[in-house]
Amino acid sequence: MSSAASQCSIAFYCQFPNSHINKPPFLTIPNYHHQQHYSQTPSKWPTPDPTTEAAALAREKAEQASLPYTWTQTLPDLTLTFPIPASLKARDLSISLTKTTISAGIKGQTPIISGQFPHPIHVDDSTWTITTSPDNSSKTVEILLDKVNKQEWWAHVVTTAPKIDVTKIVPDNSKLSDLDGETRGLVEKMMYDQRQKEQGLPTSDEQKKMEILKKFQEQHPEMDFSNAKIQ
């Protein structure tokens, strides 16, 4: 087989122009969600700029600090809090949750948070409570949102709010032990892939694709894989 006839490009399957070989089953690669192209040469990978990353982190912190509420999240849920005067009670608040929207604040005033969620929630499993400080000088409203998709991080609570970089999220190790085996495996994979991306290295899925290509090269040494690409 000539060199020109055996060059290939992997993108879910490998095609061989001008050849009777087309879409060999053992090269089919399902469930691939990444769209980035990369070379197997490490020097082709981008190198993170520490200065740029530091500036982005500082900007993100400033944006989040400017919000009238604070929020934290785990994969299963998200917790939103904001302070209210100690004299207020539940009847003085206006809190509305739907599968895709939220509006919360003090009655008769502009909502402290209002908008559309980036992802849906389970309304029936979402709750809100009021807690009083130990010295009775203030109160805090805490809203717990139960995520529908418990395998993704939220970049913001509502779509109009500034985003955080979800690739930088590192779950507390003490919380990982509370997860079931499948979910913990997913979180650990996400953490590994995030570290790989930060270092300009292939993710676990991309490594698998490279292994498939390597094995195929070993099985077909007569072929020219100089132009092979993994998508």
Accessible surface in RSA format (square Angstrom, percent):
REM  Atomic radii and reference values for relative SASA: ProtOr
REM  Chains: A
REM  Algorithm: Lee & Richards
REM  Probe-radius: 1.40
REM  Slices: 20
REM RES _ NUM      All-atoms   Total-Side   Main-Chain    Non-polar    All polar
REM                ABS   REL    ABS   REL    ABS   REL    ABS   REL    ABS   REL
RES MET A   1   111.95  58.0  32.88  21.8  79.07 188.3  48.66  41.4  63.29  83.8
RES SER A   2    69.48  58.7  51.67  69.0  17.81  41.0  53.72 114.4  15.76  22.1
RES SER A   3    63.55  53.7  51.83  69.2  11.72  27.0  45.20  96.2  18.35  25.7
RES ALA A   4    78.55  72.2  64.35  99.3  14.20  32.3  66.23  93.3  12.32  32.6
RES ALA A   5    15.66  14.4  15.12  23.3   0.55   1.2  15.54  21.9   0.12   0.3
RES SER A   6     0.10   0.1   0.10   0.1   0.00   0.0   0.02   0.0   0.08   0.1
RES GLN A   7    57.37  32.1  55.13  40.3   2.24   5.3   9.15  19.5  48.22  36.6
RES CYS A   8     7.39   5.6   0.00   0.0   7.39  17.4   6.06  15.3   1.33   1.4
RES SER A   9    53.55  45.3  44.50  59.4   9.05  20.8  35.91  76.5  17.64  24.7
RES ILE A  10     1.33   0.8   1.33   1.0   0.00   0.0   1.33   1.0   0.00   0.0
RES ALA A  11    29.61  27.2  24.56  37.9   5.05  11.5  25.29  35.6   4.32  11.4
RES PHE A  12    92.22  46.1  87.95  54.5   4.27  11.1  88.36  53.6   3.86  11.1
RES TYR A  13    73.37  34.3  71.68  40.8   1.70   4.4  39.90  30.0  33.48  41.3
RES CYS A  14     0.16   0.1   0.16   0.2   0.00   0.0   0.00   0.0   0.16   0.2
RES GLN A  15    82.46  46.1  80.56  58.9   1.91   4.5  17.16  36.5  65.30  49.5
RES PHE A  16     6.91   3.5   0.00   0.0   6.91  18.0   0.41   0.3   6.50  18.6
RES PRO A  17    75.82  55.3  63.94  58.3  11.88  43.2  75.82  62.6   0.00   0.0
RES ASN A  18   146.37 100.9  98.15  94.9  48.22 116.1  36.48  87.8 109.90 106.2
RES SER A  19    32.10  27.1   1.66   2.2  30.44  70.1  11.24  23.9  20.86  29.2
RES HIS A  20   167.32  91.4 129.44  90.0  37.88  96.9 104.66 107.9  62.66  72.9
RES ILE A  21    43.93  25.0  39.77  29.6   4.16  10.0  43.89  31.6   0.05   0.1
RES ASN A  22    87.63  60.4  65.21  63.0  22.43  54.0  22.13  53.3  65.50  63.3
RES LYS A  23   105.39  51.4  94.18  57.8  11.20  26.7  41.54  37.4  63.85  68.0
RES PRO A  24    10.53   7.7   5.50   5.0   5.03  18.3  10.52   8.7   0.00   0.0
RES PRO A  25   112.60  82.1  97.92  89.3  14.68  53.4 102.43  84.6  10.18  63.2
RES PHE A  26   116.74  58.4  91.34  56.6  25.40  66.1 103.23  62.6  13.50  38.6
RES LEU A  27     0.70   0.4   0.70   0.5   0.00   0.0   0.70   0.5   0.00   0.0
RES THR A  28    79.37  56.4  65.29  66.2  14.08  33.5  50.47  67.8  28.90  43.7
RES ILE A  29    11.16   6.4   9.90   7.4   1.26   3.0  10.62   7.6   0.54   1.5
RES PRO A  30    91.11  66.4  75.27  68.6  15.84  57.6  82.78  68.3   8.33  51.8
RES ASN A  31   124.81  86.1 101.12  97.7  23.69  57.0  26.13  62.9  98.68  95.4
RES TYR A  32    14.03   6.6   3.90   2.2  10.13  26.4   3.97   3.0  10.06  12.4
RES HIS A  33   150.53  82.3 127.68  88.7  22.85  58.5  92.49  95.3  58.04  67.5
RES HIS A  34    42.70  23.3  36.99  25.7   5.71  14.6  22.70  23.4  20.00  23.3
RES GLN A  35   138.81  77.6 125.86  92.0  12.95  30.8  61.39 130.7  77.42  58.7
RES GLN A  36    79.11  44.2  67.58  49.4  11.53  27.5  36.00  76.6  43.11  32.7
RES HIS A  37   109.34  59.8  85.70  59.6  23.64  60.5  57.16  58.9  52.18  60.7
RES TYR A  38    24.73  11.5   6.80   3.9  17.93  46.7  17.95  13.5   6.77   8.4
RES SER A  39    43.24  36.5  30.86  41.2  12.38  28.5  28.81  61.3  14.44  20.2
RES GLN A  40    88.18  49.3  67.04  49.0  21.14  50.3  28.16  59.9  60.02  45.5
RES THR A  41    65.13  46.3  62.00  62.9   3.13   7.5  34.72  46.6  30.41  46.0
RES PRO A  42   103.99  75.8  92.83  84.6  11.16  40.6  96.26  79.5   7.73  48.0
RES SER A  43    96.87  81.9  58.03  77.4  38.85  89.5  57.95 123.4  38.93  54.5
RES LYS A  44   145.19  70.8 115.60  70.9  29.59  70.5  62.28  56.1  82.91  88.3
RES TRP A  45    31.99  12.8  19.53   9.5  12.46  29.2  16.32   8.7  15.67  25.4
RES PRO A  46   105.82  77.1  91.77  83.7  14.05  51.1 103.38  85.4   2.44  15.1
RES THR A  47   123.02  87.5  95.84  97.2  27.17  64.8  66.38  89.2  56.63  85.6
RES PRO A  48    46.97  34.2  29.00  26.4  17.96  65.3  40.77  33.7   6.20  38.5
RES ASP A  49    72.22  50.6  64.39  64.1   7.83  18.5  28.47  67.0  43.75  43.6
RES PRO A  50   104.52  76.2  95.81  87.3   8.71  31.7 100.80  83.2   3.72  23.1
RES THR A  51   105.81  75.3  98.51  99.9   7.29  17.4  70.43  94.6  35.38  53.5
RES THR A  52    82.73  58.8  77.84  78.9   4.89  11.6  63.65  85.5  19.08  28.8
RES GLU A  53    69.86  40.1  62.52  47.3   7.34  17.5  28.01  54.2  41.85  34.2
RES ALA A  54    61.42  56.5  50.40  77.8  11.02  25.1  56.42  79.5   5.00  13.3
RES ALA A  55    55.44  51.0  43.51  67.2  11.93  27.1  51.94  73.1   3.50   9.3
RES ALA A  56    38.09  35.0  33.89  52.3   4.20   9.6  34.30  48.3   3.79  10.1
RES LEU A  57    90.44  50.4  86.27  61.7   4.17  10.5  89.71  63.0   0.73   2.0
RES ALA A  58    61.78  56.8  50.41  77.8  11.37  25.9  56.21  79.2   5.57  14.8
RES ARG A  59   140.90  59.2 133.65  68.1   7.25  17.3  58.05  79.3  82.85  50.2
RES GLU A  60    37.43  21.5  36.67  27.7   0.76   1.8   5.51  10.7  31.92  26.1
RES LYS A  61   131.75  64.3 124.81  76.6   6.93  16.5  78.23  70.4  53.51  57.0
RES ALA A  62    64.73  59.5  49.99  77.1  14.75  33.5  58.62  82.5   6.12  16.2
RES GLU A  63    60.77  34.9  56.78  43.0   3.98   9.5  23.45  45.4  37.32  30.5
RES GLN A  64    37.62  21.0  30.09  22.0   7.52  17.9  28.40  60.5   9.21   7.0
RES ALA A  65    86.40  79.4  48.50  74.8  37.90  86.2  61.00  85.9  25.39  67.3
RES SER A  66    89.81  75.9  52.25  69.7  37.56  86.5  49.42 105.2  40.39  56.6
RES LEU A  67    32.91  18.3  19.66  14.1  13.25  33.3  20.08  14.1  12.83  34.5
RES PRO A  68    80.01  58.3  57.32  52.3  22.69  82.5  72.79  60.1   7.22  44.9
RES TYR A  69    10.56   4.9   6.20   3.5   4.36  11.3   7.91   5.9   2.65   3.3
RES THR A  70    91.79  65.3  87.96  89.2   3.84   9.1  79.08 106.2  12.72  19.2
RES TRP A  71    36.04  14.5  13.41   6.5  22.63  53.1  12.24   6.5  23.80  38.6
RES THR A  72    95.57  68.0  89.68  90.9   5.89  14.0  78.08 104.9  17.49  26.4
RES GLN A  73    34.03  19.0   8.07   5.9  25.97  61.8  10.23  21.8  23.81  18.1
RES THR A  74    50.48  35.9  48.63  49.3   1.85   4.4  48.76  65.5   1.72   2.6
RES LEU A  75     4.81   2.7   2.82   2.0   1.99   5.0   2.82   2.0   1.99   5.3
RES PRO A  76    39.23  28.6  39.23  35.8   0.00   0.0  39.23  32.4   0.00   0.0
RES ASP A  77    39.30  27.5  39.30  39.1   0.00   0.0   1.07   2.5  38.23  38.1
RES LEU A  78     0.14   0.1   0.00   0.0   0.14   0.4   0.14   0.1   0.00   0.0
RES THR A  79    33.23  23.6  31.72  32.2   1.51   3.6  15.23  20.5  18.00  27.2
RES LEU A  80     0.00   0.0   0.00   0.0   0.00   0.0   0.00   0.0   0.00   0.0
RES THR A  81    31.10  22.1  30.51  30.9   0.59   1.4  18.61  25.0  12.50  18.9
RES PHE A  82     2.08   1.0   0.09   0.1   1.98   5.2   2.08   1.3   0.00   0.0
RES PRO A  83    96.00  70.0  86.28  78.7   9.72  35.3  86.42  71.3   9.58  59.6
RES ILE A  84     6.81   3.9   0.00   0.0   6.81  16.4   4.63   3.3   2.18   5.9
RES PRO A  85    74.56  54.3  62.99  57.4  11.57  42.1  74.04  61.1   0.52   3.2
RES ALA A  86    33.16  30.5  20.70  31.9  12.46  28.4  20.94  29.5  12.23  32.4
RES SER A  87    93.58  79.1  63.65  85.0  29.92  68.9  56.99 121.4  36.59  51.3
RES LEU A  88    31.41  17.5  31.41  22.5   0.00   0.0  31.41  22.1   0.00   0.0
RES LYS A  89   108.44  52.9 106.50  65.3   1.94   4.6  59.64  53.7  48.80  52.0
RES ALA A  90    56.02  51.5  47.07  72.6   8.95  20.4  47.21  66.5   8.81  23.3
RES ARG A  91   165.50  69.5 149.17  76.0  16.32  38.9  71.20  97.3  94.30  57.2
RES ASP A  92    42.61  29.8  40.14  39.9   2.47   5.8   6.34  14.9  36.26  36.2
RES LEU A  93     9.06   5.0   0.07   0.1   8.99  22.6   0.07   0.0   8.99  24.2
RES SER A  94    56.96  48.1  51.12  68.2   5.84  13.4  20.12  42.8  36.84  51.6
RES ILE A  95    33.96  19.3   1.08   0.8  32.88  79.3   1.19   0.9  32.77  88.9
RES SER A  96    60.71  51.3  54.64  72.9   6.07  14.0  32.06  68.3  28.65  40.1
RES LEU A  97    32.58  18.1  12.07   8.6  20.52  51.6  12.07   8.5  20.52  55.2
RES THR A  98    61.38  43.7  58.20  59.0   3.18   7.6  60.03  80.6   1.34   2.0
RES LYS A  99   119.47  58.3 116.74  71.6   2.73   6.5  59.36  53.4  60.11  64.0
RES THR A 100    59.02  42.0  58.77  59.6   0.26   0.6  38.22  51.3  20.80  31.4
RES THR A 101    53.93  38.4  53.93  54.7   0.00   0.0  42.66  57.3  11.27  17.0
RES ILE A 102     3.39   1.9   0.00   0.0   3.39   8.2   1.23   0.9   2.15   5.8
RES SER A 103    36.34  30.7  35.73  47.7   0.61   1.4  21.04  44.8  15.30  21.4
RES ALA A 104     0.17   0.2   0.00   0.0   0.17   0.4   0.17   0.2   0.00   0.0
RES GLY A 105     2.48   3.1   0.00   N/A   2.48   3.1   1.70   4.7   0.78   1.7
RES ILE A 106    27.72  15.8  24.53  18.3   3.19   7.7  24.53  17.7   3.19   8.6
RES LYS A 107   120.51  58.8 104.01  63.8  16.50  39.3  64.51  58.1  56.00  59.7
RES GLY A 108    90.70 111.9   0.00   N/A  90.70 111.9  45.07 123.7  45.64 102.2
RES GLN A 109   115.58  64.6  94.04  68.7  21.53  51.3  34.66  73.8  80.91  61.4
RES THR A 110   119.99  85.3 100.06 101.4  19.93  47.5  67.33  90.4  52.66  79.6
RES PRO A 111    56.16  40.9  43.26  39.4  12.90  46.9  44.17  36.5  11.99  74.5
RES ILE A 112    42.21  24.0  28.88  21.5  13.32  32.1  33.47  24.1   8.74  23.7
RES ILE A 113     5.52   3.1   1.24   0.9   4.27  10.3   5.52   4.0   0.00   0.0
RES SER A 114    63.86  54.0  42.46  56.7  21.39  49.3  16.02  34.1  47.84  67.0
RES GLY A 115    22.63  27.9   0.00   N/A  22.63  27.9  21.36  58.6   1.27   2.8
RES GLN A 116   100.58  56.2  97.31  71.1   3.27   7.8  13.23  28.2  87.35  66.3
RES PHE A 117     6.30   3.2   0.02   0.0   6.29  16.4   0.02   0.0   6.29  18.0
RES PRO A 118    36.28  26.4  10.06   9.2  26.23  95.3  13.58  11.2  22.70 141.1
RES HIS A 119    55.85  30.5  52.23  36.3   3.63   9.3  33.50  34.5  22.36  26.0
RES PRO A 120    45.95  33.5  45.29  41.3   0.66   2.4  45.29  37.4   0.66   4.1
RES ILE A 121     1.95   1.1   0.00   0.0   1.95   4.7   0.00   0.0   1.95   5.3
RES HIS A 122    73.00  39.9  69.05  48.0   3.95  10.1  42.48  43.8  30.52  35.5
RES VAL A 123    57.53  37.9  49.21  44.5   8.32  20.1  49.21  42.8   8.32  22.6
RES ASP A 124   141.83  99.4 109.45 108.9  32.39  76.6  37.91  89.2 103.92 103.6
RES ASP A 125    91.07  63.8  75.34  75.0  15.73  37.2  18.15  42.7  72.92  72.7
RES SER A 126    12.54  10.6   0.00   0.0  12.54  28.9   0.00   0.0  12.54  17.6
RES THR A 127    73.09  52.0  68.45  69.4   4.64  11.1  60.91  81.8  12.17  18.4
RES TRP A 128    87.32  35.0  68.36  33.1  18.96  44.5  48.02  25.6  39.30  63.8
RES THR A 129    71.61  50.9  66.63  67.5   4.98  11.9  64.46  86.6   7.15  10.8
RES ILE A 130    48.69  27.7  19.74  14.7  28.95  69.8  19.74  14.2  28.95  78.6
RES THR A 131    74.86  53.2  69.60  70.6   5.25  12.5  60.64  81.4  14.22  21.5
RES THR A 132    68.13  48.5  39.74  40.3  28.39  67.7  23.74  31.9  44.39  67.1
RES SER A 133    30.10  25.4  19.10  25.5  11.00  25.3  25.87  55.1   4.23   5.9
RES PRO A 134   143.83 104.8 105.40  96.1  38.42 139.7 118.74  98.0  25.09 155.9
RES ASP A 135   104.32  73.1  75.82  75.5  28.50  67.4  48.10 113.2  56.22  56.1
RES ASN A 136   107.88  74.4  93.47  90.3  14.40  34.7  24.09  58.0  83.79  81.0
RES SER A 137    76.72  64.8  47.11  62.9  29.60  68.2  43.30  92.2  33.42  46.8
RES SER A 138    45.18  38.2  45.06  60.1   0.11   0.3  26.02  55.4  19.16  26.8
RES LYS A 139    33.21  16.2  32.18  19.7   1.02   2.4  11.32  10.2  21.88  23.3
RES THR A 140    47.47  33.8  47.47  48.1   0.00   0.0  21.25  28.5  26.22  39.6
RES VAL A 141     0.00   0.0   0.00   0.0   0.00   0.0   0.00   0.0   0.00   0.0
RES GLU A 142    72.20  41.4  70.86  53.6   1.34   3.2   3.25   6.3  68.95  56.3
RES ILE A 143     0.00   0.0   0.00   0.0   0.00   0.0   0.00   0.0   0.00   0.0
RES LEU A 144    60.59  33.7  60.45  43.2   0.14   0.4  60.45  42.5   0.14   0.4
RES LEU A 145     0.00   0.0   0.00   0.0   0.00   0.0   0.00   0.0   0.00   0.0
RES ASP A 146    25.05  17.5  25.05  24.9   0.00   0.0   2.03   4.8  23.02  23.0
RES LYS A 147     0.70   0.3   0.70   0.4   0.00   0.0   0.70   0.6   0.00   0.0
RES VAL A 148    57.42  37.8  41.59  37.7  15.82  38.1  41.59  36.1  15.82  42.9
RES ASN A 149    67.55  46.6  60.57  58.5   6.99  16.8  19.63  47.2  47.92  46.3
RES LYS A 150    76.08  37.1  71.61  43.9   4.46  10.6  70.46  63.4   5.62   6.0
RES GLN A 151    90.28  50.5  76.76  56.1  13.51  32.2  15.44  32.9  74.84  56.8
RES GLU A 152    44.67  25.6  42.55  32.2   2.12   5.1  18.25  35.3  26.42  21.6
RES TRP A 153    25.65  10.3  12.52   6.1  13.13  30.8  10.18   5.4  15.47  25.1
RES TRP A 154     0.61   0.2   0.61   0.3   0.00   0.0   0.02   0.0   0.59   1.0
RES ALA A 155    21.09  19.4  19.29  29.8   1.80   4.1  19.29  27.2   1.80   4.8
RES HIS A 156    11.20   6.1  11.20   7.8   0.00   0.0   5.18   5.3   6.03   7.0
RES VAL A 157     0.58   0.4   0.03   0.0   0.54   1.3   0.03   0.0   0.54   1.5
RES VAL A 158     5.56   3.7   5.56   5.0   0.00   0.0   5.56   4.8   0.00   0.0
RES THR A 159    69.15  49.2  49.21  49.9  19.95  47.5  36.72  49.3  32.43  49.0
RES THR A 160   118.19  84.1  82.02  83.2  36.16  86.2  77.34 103.9  40.84  61.7
RES ALA A 161    12.88  11.8   3.39   5.2   9.49  21.6   7.83  11.0   5.05  13.4
RES PRO A 162    43.61  31.8  30.55  27.8  13.06  47.5  42.31  34.9   1.30   8.1
RES LYS A 163   134.96  65.8 120.90  74.2  14.06  33.5  63.34  57.0  71.62  76.3
RES ILE A 164    31.90  18.2  24.78  18.5   7.13  17.2  26.13  18.8   5.77  15.7
RES ASP A 165    60.69  42.5  49.51  49.3  11.19  26.4  27.81  65.5  32.88  32.8
RES VAL A 166    44.80  29.5  43.86  39.7   0.93   2.3  43.86  38.1   0.93   2.5
RES THR A 167    55.26  39.3  54.16  54.9   1.10   2.6  47.14  63.3   8.11  12.3
RES LYS A 168    84.34  41.1  67.28  41.3  17.06  40.6  59.62  53.7  24.72  26.3
RES ILE A 169    33.66  19.2  27.38  20.4   6.29  15.2  33.14  23.9   0.53   1.4
RES VAL A 170   109.24  71.9  82.95  75.1  26.29  63.4  82.95  72.1  26.29  71.3
RES PRO A 171    21.06  15.4  10.47   9.5  10.59  38.5  18.47  15.3   2.59  16.1
RES ASP A 172    81.34  57.0  65.02  64.7  16.32  38.6  29.52  69.5  51.82  51.7
RES ASN A 173   112.82  77.8 101.31  97.9  11.51  27.7  31.27  75.3  81.55  78.8
RES SER A 174    70.61  59.7  52.69  70.3  17.92  41.3  54.97 117.1  15.63  21.9
RES LYS A 175   108.20  52.8 107.38  65.9   0.82   2.0  67.81  61.0  40.39  43.0
RES LEU A 176     9.44   5.3   9.40   6.7   0.04   0.1   9.44   6.6   0.00   0.0
RES SER A 177    77.07  65.1  51.41  68.6  25.66  59.1  37.93  80.8  39.14  54.8
RES ASP A 178   113.80  79.7  78.04  77.7  35.77  84.6  32.49  76.5  81.31  81.1
RES LEU A 179    46.07  25.7  31.16  22.3  14.91  37.5  33.42  23.5  12.65  34.0
RES ASP A 180    90.30  63.3  74.93  74.6  15.37  36.3  51.43 121.0  38.87  38.8
RES GLY A 181    64.07  79.0   0.00   N/A  64.07  79.0  41.96 115.1  22.11  49.5
RES GLU A 182   140.61  80.7 121.47  91.9  19.14  45.6  53.20 102.9  87.40  71.4
RES THR A 183    22.07  15.7  22.07  22.4   0.00   0.0   6.55   8.8  15.52  23.5
RES ARG A 184    93.81  39.4  93.81  47.8   0.00   0.0  18.42  25.2  75.39  45.7
RES GLY A 185    35.07  43.2   0.00   N/A  35.07  43.2  28.58  78.4   6.49  14.5
RES LEU A 186    50.15  27.9  44.22  31.6   5.94  14.9  48.39  34.0   1.77   4.7
RES VAL A 187     2.01   1.3   2.01   1.8   0.00   0.0   2.01   1.7   0.00   0.0
RES GLU A 188    75.10  43.1  70.25  53.1   4.84  11.5  27.40  53.0  47.70  38.9
RES LYS A 189    75.91  37.0  68.82  42.2   7.08  16.9  57.38  51.7  18.52  19.7
RES MET A 190    41.46  21.5  37.09  24.5   4.38  10.4  38.76  33.0   2.70   3.6
RES MET A 191    22.68  11.7  21.19  14.0   1.49   3.5  22.17  18.8   0.51   0.7
RES TYR A 192    77.21  36.0  77.21  43.9   0.00   0.0  61.08  45.9  16.13  19.9
RES ASP A 193    13.37   9.4  13.37  13.3   0.00   0.0   7.58  17.8   5.79   5.8
RES GLN A 194    22.84  12.8  22.12  16.2   0.72   1.7  12.27  26.1  10.57   8.0
RES ARG A 195   117.49  49.3 117.08  59.7   0.41   1.0  54.80  74.9  62.69  38.0
RES GLN A 196    19.12  10.7  19.12  14.0   0.00   0.0   0.00   0.0  19.12  14.5
RES LYS A 197    91.66  44.7  74.48  45.7  17.18  40.9  39.29  35.4  52.37  55.8
RES GLU A 198    65.16  37.4  56.09  42.4   9.06  21.6  21.13  40.9  44.03  35.9
RES GLN A 199   112.05  62.7  87.35  63.8  24.71  58.8  35.87  76.3  76.19  57.8
RES GLY A 200     4.56   5.6   0.00   N/A   4.56   5.6   2.61   7.2   1.95   4.4
RES LEU A 201    68.10  37.9  67.99  48.6   0.11   0.3  67.99  47.7   0.11   0.3
RES PRO A 202    22.10  16.1  22.10  20.1   0.00   0.0  22.10  18.2   0.00   0.0
RES THR A 203     0.91   0.6   0.91   0.9   0.00   0.0   0.91   1.2   0.00   0.0
RES SER A 204    20.08  17.0  18.91  25.2   1.18   2.7  19.23  40.9   0.86   1.2
RES ASP A 205    25.94  18.2  25.94  25.8   0.00   0.0   1.80   4.2  24.14  24.1
RES GLU A 206     0.53   0.3   0.53   0.4   0.00   0.0   0.00   0.0   0.53   0.4
RES GLN A 207    61.62  34.5  59.87  43.8   1.75   4.2  24.17  51.5  37.45  28.4
RES LYS A 208   124.91  60.9 121.29  74.4   3.61   8.6  77.19  69.5  47.72  50.8
RES LYS A 209    11.60   5.7  11.60   7.1   0.00   0.0   1.61   1.5   9.99  10.6
RES MET A 210    44.74  23.2  42.25  28.0   2.49   5.9  41.43  35.2   3.32   4.4
RES GLU A 211    88.86  51.0  88.77  67.2   0.10   0.2  36.20  70.0  52.66  43.0
RES ILE A 212    51.55  29.3  49.14  36.6   2.41   5.8  50.31  36.2   1.23   3.3
RES LEU A 213     0.88   0.5   0.88   0.6   0.00   0.0   0.88   0.6   0.00   0.0
RES LYS A 214   110.33  53.8 109.82  67.4   0.50   1.2  56.59  50.9  53.74  57.2
RES LYS A 215   123.61  60.3 123.17  75.6   0.44   1.0  65.84  59.3  57.77  61.5
RES PHE A 216     5.19   2.6   3.88   2.4   1.31   3.4   4.91   3.0   0.28   0.8
RES GLN A 217    63.12  35.3  58.51  42.8   4.61  11.0  15.31  32.6  47.81  36.3
RES GLU A 218   116.74  67.0  89.21  67.5  27.53  65.5  47.86  92.6  68.88  56.2
RES GLN A 219   118.57  66.3  89.37  65.3  29.20  69.5  39.65  84.4  78.92  59.9
RES HIS A 220    45.94  25.1  45.59  31.7   0.35   0.9  35.45  36.5  10.50  12.2
RES PRO A 221   110.98  80.9  80.04  73.0  30.93 112.4  87.18  72.0  23.80 147.9
RES GLU A 222   104.06  59.7  74.15  56.1  29.91  71.2  60.41 116.9  43.65  35.6
RES MET A 223    15.54   8.0   1.38   0.9  14.17  33.7   2.01   1.7  13.53  17.9
RES ASP A 224    37.13  26.0  31.22  31.1   5.92  14.0  17.49  41.2  19.64  19.6
RES PHE A 225    21.03  10.5   6.88   4.3  14.15  36.8   7.83   4.7  13.19  37.8
RES SER A 226    88.58  74.8  46.16  61.6  42.41  97.7  51.82 110.3  36.76  51.5
RES ASN A 227    82.44  56.8  74.22  71.7   8.22  19.8  23.71  57.1  58.73  56.8
RES ALA A 228    18.75  17.2   1.15   1.8  17.60  40.0   1.15   1.6  17.60  46.6
RES LYS A 229   118.83  58.0 116.90  71.7   1.93   4.6  62.08  55.9  56.75  60.5
RES ILE A 230     3.79   2.2   3.06   2.3   0.72   1.7   3.06   2.2   0.72   2.0
RES GLN A 231    61.81  34.6  57.35  41.9   4.45  10.6   9.82  20.9  51.99  39.4
END  Absolute sums over single chains surface
CHAIN  1 A    13872.8      11291.1       2581.8       8010.6       5862.2
END  Absolute sums over all chains
TOTAL         13872.8      11291.1       2581.8       8010.6       5862.2
